[in-house]
Amino acid sequence: MRILVFNDYCVVGNMALKANISVLTQNGHEVFGVPTKIFSSNMSYKDYISFNIPNFSEIVQKVIEIKKVDAIYIGFIDNDEVFVIIKEILQNFKGKVILDPILGDNGVKYSGTTVKQIAFYRELLNFADIVTPNLTEAILLTEYNKIFSEIERKDIEKIAKKLSEMGSKRILIKSFEEKNKLNTLYFCENSIKWFESEKIDIKICGTGDVFSSLVASELIRGEKLENSIDKIQNLITENIRKQEKQDGLNEIQLENFKIGG
């Protein structure tokens, strides 16, 4: 399958567009990655810098002229031009659309997240076959009014229903911690299923990008996601457990993310 990916590119770090291209390619897809912004590193590094992409519209138009794509994956967006161009493409697009909003984590917005960004993603929900926010991002998208540390499963189910009402066909909410386990909610057509995985007590940057890329791969292949999520979580846990850890910032290693490989 051919996948057009819109996401930011971090020069330092195995995440965002780097992770998307690596994981989707490992799983047999042809990937056309268009940066929505370039960062010197992810925001965990001190004094990072970032730049918008010149001639974004012309690049995207050329890609679409050259290749017919089967799916579109959308990650980081933070400016009007990029948003308008992507929205125009989606209005006539017949393939699958995966939306991975990049807004915050652990109950806190990222330092650069704006009200406008949240509005962009809310609009794009109308085109999404699946949206894959973490819990913080799901709360920001729905304006769910409850203290983050007091969120329970019943709250997340309400949030998922709201995201469905806002337009997304399927909802997958990541990163809900409960009883020292990581929990993922899958919601589709009023069907709700919870998935549990081991929590490894170390922060690994890029795992969310890998997770959403694997979800995208399975969706595009036509797999039933309720049969795929355990496989995806187990694959990520296995890779994290195997990789060497270091003091300070750890980033996901991208070598072994073929499902079933």
N, C-alpha and C positions, 0 to 999 in steps of 0.2 A: 504494500500500500504506500501511497505517496502522501506525506504529511507536511503541511506548511506550518512552521512554528514561529510565533511572535513572542519573543522574550528578551530580557536584558542579557548582555554578555559581560561577564566578570573576567577580566584579564587574569587576576589571581583568584583561584578557588574553583573547586569542582561543583559547580551549581548552575542554576538557571539554564541558559541556552546550551552550555557545555554538557550538562547532565542530560537535557532533553535529547540532544543529537546522539550522544553515546548510547543511552539506554534504548531509544527507539531503533537505532541502527542495529544494535546487538540482537534485537528481536525481529529483524528482517524487513524493516521499513526503509523506504527512501525518504530522507529528511531534507527539507529546504528551510534552513534556519535564517530568519531575518531579525537582526538585533533591533529592539525598540529603543535601546539606550546602551551606552558603553560605560561600565564602571571600572575603575582601577582595581577594585577588589569588592568583596561583599561588605556590607555595612558594619560587620563586626570588627573590621580593621580600622585603626585610628586614621583620621585625615584622608579618607578615600575621596576621589574626585570622580565626576561623571560628565558625560557629554551626550547631547542628542545626536541622532544620525542624520547627516545631510542627505538630501535627495531620497528620503524614505519612500515617497510615493512612486518615484521612477523605478526604484529597485523592485518594489513589490509588483508593479505592473509588468516589468520584464520577466520576473519569475512566473507569473500567471500566464503570460504569453508563451513561454517556453514549455511549461509542464502543466498538465491537468492534475489537480490534487484531489485526494479522496477525503481528506480530513484537515481541519485547522485546529491548532492548539494555541491558546492565548494565555500568556503569563503576564509579565510586568508591563503596565501602561501608565504613563504619568503626564502625557501632553495631548493637547487637543488634536493636532494634526494626525498623530498615530491613531488615536481613537476614531476619528472621523473616517479615515481610510479603511480601517479594519471593519467598522460598522457597515460601510458601503459594500464591501466585499461580501459580508455575511448576508446581506439582504437578498442576494441572488444565488447564494451557495446552497448546494443540495446534499453535500456530504456531512459527515459527523463533525461536531464542534465540541471541543473540550476547553473549559474555562477554569484556569487555576489562578484565582485572585491573589495578589501579593500585597498584603496590607499590614500584617503584624503577627505577633506570636506571644504566647504566655500571658495573655490578657492585656497586652500593651501594643499600641500602634507603633509601626516603625517610625523613626525620627522624621523621615521625609514624606510620610503618608498625608495626603490632603483630602479635604471634603470632596473635591472634584474627582479624585481618583476613585473614591468609593462610589460616586455617582456613575462614573464610566462603567464599572463592573455591574452595577445594578441594571443598567440598560442592556448590557451584553447578556444578562441572564435569559433574556427573551429568545436568544439564538442557541442557547447551550443544550446539547444532548446530555452533558453532565457537568456539574460544577464541583470542584474538589478543594474547598477551603479547609484550613485548620479551624479549630473552635473559635479562636479570636477573630478570624476573618469572617466567619459565619455570623458572629454577633455584630460585627461592624456593618455587614451588608443588610442585616435585618433590623438594626437598632434595638436589639433585644435588651430590655432594661432589667438587668440583675447583676449583682456583684460577681465577678468572674470566679472567685474561689467558692461561691455558693451554688454554682451551676450543677444540676443533676441530669440524669438521663432523660427524665421527662421534659426538661427544658430544651435539651438538644433535639428531641423529637418535634417539639413545637417549632424550633428554629428551622428544622429541615422542611416541615410542612409550609412554613412561610416562604422559604426559598423556592419551593415548588409553585406556590401561588404567584411568585414574582416572575416565573417563566421557565425555570430549568426543568428538563424532563426527569433527570436523575440527580440525586444529591449524595455526596459522600463527604462526611465531616470527619476530619482527622484530629488526632492529638488530644483526646479527652482522657485525662489521667484519673484513675479510680482504683483504690486498693493496690497501688503500686503496679498497675497494669495500664497499657495504652489501649484505648478503645476507639473503634471506628464505627460510625453509623452509616448504613446504606439505606436510602429512601427512594422508592420508585413506585409511582401509581398507588400510593397509600399502603404499600408494602414496606415494612420496617424490619431491618435485620442488623444485629450488633455483632461485631467481630472484636476479639480480644487478642492482644499479643504481649509478649514479654517486654518490660521496660528495662532498657539497659541504661544505667545511671551515668551517662556521659553525653554531653552535647555534641552532636555530629551535624555540621552544616551540610546542606544539600539533600538530606533524606526526603524532605517534602517534594522536591523536584523529581527525585527518582521515583517516589511513590506515584505521583500524578502521571509521570511518563509511562509507567507500567500499566496503570489504569487505562490510559489512552490507548496503548498497544492492544490490550485485551478487548476494549470496546470496539475499536476499528476492525478487529478480526471477527467480530460478531460473537465473542464469548459472552456467556452470562456472568455479569460481574459478581453476583452472589456466590458463584463458584470460583472466582478468581482472587478475591480479596485475601483469603487465608494464605494462598500461595504467594501473593505479593508480600504480605507482611512477614512470612517465614523467610522468604528470600532476602529481604532487607535485614532482618534480625541476624540471619546467618552471616551475611557479609560484614555487618558491624562487629559481630563477635570475633570474626577472624582477623580484621584489620588491626594493624599496630596502632596503639593509642599513644598520644604524647600530652605533656602538660600544656595547658592553654587550649587554643582553638584546634579542633579536629574537623577534617572535611572528609566526606564520603569518598571512598575509592570506587572508581567506576568500571572496573574490569569485568565483573562477573554478574551481570544482571539479565541474562537470558532466561526467561521463564521456561522451565522444563529442560534447560541446558545443563 
